[in-house]
Amino acid sequence: TGRGAQTGHSPVTSFYFGQGEGPGGGGNYNVGNTAGSITSGPIALPNNPGVGISFNYVLVTEGNGTFDLASVQVSNNGGATFTTIASSNNPASLPLSGVWRNASFSLGAFAGQTVLIRFSFDTLDSILNNFEGWYVDDVQLTSPTSWTDYYAFSASDNDVVTAALENLS
């Protein structure tokens, strides 16, 4: 429930790698040289190259580069091996953030396959681990759909047009 009432994610709970957090966060992962992960059950992805994953997260660590690795991984062989699709280390597709932020990544390489999705955190060493750690919430699989509603309008030079589209299906 750490950071549970903060904006930027659905309240009140989330995945967390760390210890001692309170309602406003503030825990740490000073647990030695260790790693932890949470892995989904089998997910049959649609055969659509636009399939993806999105989630909200907070990531407060020793720093991006070679320390404290947060990663999102996918297995298409029942967990025998995993492919990293996002990482906090070189290059950092999961940048550090002290507030909730959104991340989205393609799963197109796994379209039409049954996969396991794993969120993993590894301290890599037992030094400087007194940082808050990694929270993950609101994990969603996304797949573009075809729209059957079409709208047209006319605009003249120098007209300002604002359009908001929402797929309600």
Legacy VTK file of the C-alpha trace (Angstrom):
# vtk DataFile Version 3.0
C-alpha trace
ASCII
DATASET POLYDATA
POINTS 169 float
0.000 0.000 0.000
3.054 2.303 -0.070
2.330 5.380 -2.217
-1.209 3.999 -2.463
-3.039 7.329 -2.257
-0.757 9.208 -4.673
-2.025 10.320 -8.073
-0.729 8.673 -11.231
-1.988 5.140 -10.578
-5.043 3.317 -9.307
-5.213 3.217 -5.509
-4.507 1.502 -3.111
-2.109 -1.377 -3.821
0.745 -2.138 -6.219
3.654 -4.553 -6.709
6.660 -3.448 -4.658
10.235 -4.645 -4.306
11.517 -3.355 -0.996
10.728 -3.267 2.693
9.427 -0.913 5.357
7.375 1.391 3.153
4.590 3.456 4.683
1.515 5.062 3.117
3.683 7.748 1.493
6.409 5.320 0.444
9.804 5.728 2.051
10.889 2.099 2.314
14.141 0.686 0.954
15.610 -2.438 -0.632
18.583 -2.695 1.699
18.232 -6.479 1.889
21.705 -7.426 0.658
22.634 -8.723 -2.761
19.298 -10.138 -3.817
16.681 -10.160 -6.529
12.934 -10.579 -6.694
10.360 -10.990 -9.420
6.677 -11.436 -10.060
5.609 -13.511 -13.064
2.208 -13.721 -14.719
0.445 -16.915 -15.595
0.237 -17.870 -19.290
-1.263 -15.136 -21.483
-2.422 -15.832 -25.047
-1.566 -12.681 -26.983
-3.700 -11.706 -29.972
-2.097 -12.198 -33.365
-1.766 -8.449 -33.862
1.631 -6.787 -34.363
0.358 -3.757 -32.418
-0.065 -5.683 -29.171
1.691 -4.046 -26.232
1.982 -3.703 -22.480
1.547 -0.584 -20.377
1.870 0.072 -16.668
2.529 2.800 -14.125
5.624 2.771 -11.944
7.859 4.556 -9.448
11.565 3.676 -9.574
13.984 5.142 -7.031
17.396 3.411 -7.035
21.124 3.992 -6.796
21.054 5.139 -10.393
20.681 4.066 -13.990
23.710 2.487 -15.565
25.235 -0.542 -13.945
23.506 -0.557 -10.543
20.121 -1.898 -9.400
18.381 -3.444 -12.376
14.619 -3.178 -12.918
13.381 -5.045 -15.991
10.299 -6.265 -17.818
10.798 -9.642 -19.458
8.770 -11.960 -21.681
8.997 -15.727 -22.105
7.387 -17.595 -25.007
8.633 -21.029 -23.894
6.915 -21.504 -20.554
9.603 -19.708 -18.534
12.649 -21.642 -19.762
14.152 -18.355 -21.013
13.121 -14.709 -20.862
13.697 -11.802 -23.251
14.120 -8.346 -21.716
11.843 -5.797 -23.388
12.475 -2.898 -20.977
15.207 -2.127 -18.479
16.505 0.564 -16.138
20.049 -0.056 -17.377
21.883 0.798 -20.575
19.919 2.079 -22.368
17.365 3.071 -19.756
13.924 2.443 -21.211
12.677 2.564 -17.587
14.126 5.841 -16.324
14.213 6.661 -12.636
11.131 8.458 -11.341
10.179 9.589 -7.846
6.538 10.026 -8.947
4.159 7.670 -10.716
4.742 7.633 -14.470
3.453 5.547 -17.361
5.491 3.170 -19.507
4.426 1.339 -22.672
6.308 -1.250 -24.701
5.604 -3.340 -27.775
4.913 -7.052 -27.508
4.639 -7.302 -31.301
7.523 -9.794 -31.480
5.344 -12.175 -29.432
2.017 -11.583 -31.233
-0.080 -14.747 -31.522
1.998 -16.588 -28.896
1.326 -17.628 -25.316
3.694 -15.754 -23.018
4.671 -15.190 -19.402
5.414 -11.598 -18.357
7.887 -11.003 -15.546
8.737 -7.853 -13.601
12.171 -8.314 -12.045
14.366 -6.275 -9.707
17.981 -7.121 -8.849
20.175 -5.125 -6.441
23.285 -6.534 -8.231
25.301 -5.872 -5.061
24.833 -5.133 -1.365
26.184 -1.562 -1.571
24.077 1.649 -1.478
20.716 -0.129 -1.325
19.047 2.388 0.972
16.792 3.714 -1.803
13.042 3.229 -2.069
12.913 0.644 -4.846
10.354 -0.210 -7.530
6.559 0.008 -7.488
4.473 -1.273 -10.439
0.721 -0.864 -10.886
-2.064 -0.864 -13.490
-0.506 -3.427 -15.824
-2.520 -3.679 -19.045
-2.134 -5.512 -22.300
-3.169 -3.370 -25.238
-4.109 -4.238 -28.782
-5.250 -1.767 -31.428
-8.703 -2.355 -32.813
-10.312 -1.232 -36.037
-12.708 1.658 -35.787
-15.878 1.560 -37.833
-17.003 5.130 -37.115
-15.722 7.771 -39.515
-16.217 11.514 -39.238
-15.426 14.320 -41.622
-15.327 18.084 -41.222
-14.076 21.051 -43.202
-11.568 23.588 -42.008
-10.283 26.753 -43.609
-6.810 28.269 -43.499
-5.899 29.540 -40.030
-8.743 27.606 -38.358
-7.774 25.954 -35.106
-9.183 22.449 -34.788
-9.132 20.295 -31.673
-10.307 16.690 -31.911
-10.585 14.093 -29.181
-11.112 10.490 -30.233
-12.046 7.710 -27.892
-12.616 4.067 -28.716
-15.432 2.995 -26.435
-15.515 -0.644 -27.488
LINES 1 170
169 0 1 2 3 4 5 6 7 8 9 10 11 12 13 14 15 16 17 18 19 20 21 22 23 24 25 26 27 28 29 30 31 32 33 34 35 36 37 38 39 40 41 42 43 44 45 46 47 48 49 50 51 52 53 54 55 56 57 58 59 60 61 62 63 64 65 66 67 68 69 70 71 72 73 74 75 76 77 78 79 80 81 82 83 84 85 86 87 88 89 90 91 92 93 94 95 96 97 98 99 100 101 102 103 104 105 106 107 108 109 110 111 112 113 114 115 116 117 118 119 120 121 122 123 124 125 126 127 128 129 130 131 132 133 134 135 136 137 138 139 140 141 142 143 144 145 146 147 148 149 150 151 152 153 154 155 156 157 158 159 160 161 162 163 164 165 166 167 168
